[in-house]
Amino acid sequence: MKQIGFIGLGTMGAPMASNLLRSGFGVTVYNRTAAKSEPLRAEGAQVAATPQNAAQGKDVIITMISNDDSIRDVFYGPDGILNVLEPGITVVDSSTISPGLAREIAAAVEERGGRFLDAPVTGSKPAAIDGTLVFMVGGNAGVIEEHRDIFDSMGRLLLHMGDNGSGAVAKLAHNAMVGIHNVALAEGFSIAVKSGVPADKFLELVKNGSAGSKQAELKGQKIIDNDFSNQFSLALMLKDLKLASSLSDSTGVPSPMLGVAKSMFQAGFNHGCGDEDLSAVVKSYEEWIGRKIGDGTSKE
């Protein structure tokens, strides 16, 4: 059975590593906050003291890290995995990072005889727990197929997007739409509720009409229930929107809706909602209309 080093046990990484353990893989985990490793230890994982320790002697290394600076430290730092990377090893980065950094790391891994896949995911915490994530992967098709068993243990679909960096590009374009859809949902709710339409009835309409979206399905009831427990944080969505904005600037693609969404998520972050679910972007609208969306539900 393949031996896997898994680095990064946040909201998504911990359940992903847990699913690998349940599938029978040998898993060694590392997290900067060591206490987050203990539940995985109880499930049978080995716990490493450094990223290097997690990477040594493994067939595959998976990283799930929050941002570019942290991923640089994991790869290039004093205890970084590039220092101990062995020829033939496959590195899978499921973080959401800039495409340029993904290509840079791919080159560094290949210089040491390894193979690199940028494989970010879509699907928030429930999908990570259920093993129903969707992977968008950049890299060599043969390497992807060699490790399809690993992807199948964590997700329901794998899409090969092209060469290294294309997975990261696809994720940023995708999350730009996720952010826009969340703002659109919050704005639609606000127009309806402020004008007296029950929020639950409006959500039923959206989910069954032309304005329907995955975000309406996933976040609509959370907004009505005033439940902003974190499935994917507002702060991480803001980070992704900033990366998407930089990508659109570098490619010369006008992105006015992305700009508005980024500003709305920045406002939510500035109001202290960064650690809440991304659906908390609605709180700015609730302040503007002077009521909670959930206050406007039907009395049936």
ZIQUIBEL-V277066 format. One record per residue. OMEGA is omega in radians with two decimals (none if undefined). Layout:
omega
OMEGA
OMEGA
//
This chain:
omega
-3.12
3.06
-3.02
2.93
-3.08
-3.03
3.13
-3.01
3.10
-3.09
-3.11
-3.01
-3.09
3.10
3.08
3.11
3.12
3.12
3.07
3.10
-3.12
3.11
3.05
3.10
2.98
-3.02
2.99
-3.02
3.00
3.00
-3.11
3.01
-2.94
-3.09
3.14
3.11
-2.99
3.07
3.10
3.06
3.13
3.11
3.08
3.13
2.90
-3.10
-3.12
-3.13
-3.13
3.03
3.11
-3.13
3.13
-3.05
-3.01
3.04
-3.08
3.04
-3.08
3.01
3.10
3.07
3.11
-2.95
-2.91
-3.03
-3.07
-3.10
-3.13
-3.14
3.06
-3.13
-3.13
-3.11
-2.95
-3.07
-3.14
3.09
-3.06
-3.01
3.12
-3.13
-3.07
-3.07
-3.11
3.10
3.09
-3.11
3.09
3.09
3.13
3.09
3.13
3.07
2.97
-3.08
-3.14
3.14
3.12
3.11
3.09
3.13
3.11
-3.14
3.10
3.14
3.14
3.11
-3.11
3.08
-3.12
3.08
3.13
3.08
-3.06
3.03
2.94
-2.95
3.07
-3.03
2.88
-2.96
-3.07
-3.00
3.13
3.13
3.08
3.12
-3.07
-3.08
-3.11
3.10
2.99
3.13
3.00
-2.85
2.99
-3.14
-3.08
-3.09
3.14
3.11
3.09
-3.10
3.11
-3.07
3.12
3.14
3.11
3.13
-3.13
3.12
-3.08
-3.03
-3.14
-3.08
3.07
3.14
3.09
-3.02
-3.11
-3.09
3.10
-3.09
-3.09
3.04
3.12
3.10
-3.12
-3.13
-3.13
3.09
3.12
-3.09
2.98
3.11
3.11
3.13
3.13
-3.13
3.11
3.09
3.11
3.12
3.14
-3.12
3.09
3.07
-3.04
3.11
-3.08
-3.04
3.12
-3.11
3.02
3.11
3.13
-3.07
-3.11
3.10
3.12
3.12
3.10
3.09
-3.11
-3.09
-3.12
-3.10
-3.07
3.13
-3.09
3.11
3.06
-3.14
3.05
3.13
-3.05
-2.96
-3.07
-3.11
3.07
3.12
3.13
-3.10
-3.08
-3.10
-3.12
3.02
-2.88
2.92
2.98
-2.88
3.06
3.14
3.13
3.08
3.08
3.09
-3.13
3.12
3.07
3.08
3.12
3.12
3.09
3.11
3.14
3.08
-3.08
-3.12
3.12
-3.13
3.06
-3.09
-3.08
-3.14
3.05
3.13
3.11
3.14
3.12
3.13
3.13
3.10
3.05
3.10
3.10
3.10
-3.14
3.10
3.05
-3.08
-3.01
-3.10
3.11
3.11
-3.10
3.11
3.08
3.03
3.13
-3.03
3.07
3.10
3.12
3.07
-3.12
-3.11
3.04
3.13
3.00
3.10
-3.10
3.07
-3.10
3.10
-3.12
-3.10
-3.12
none
//
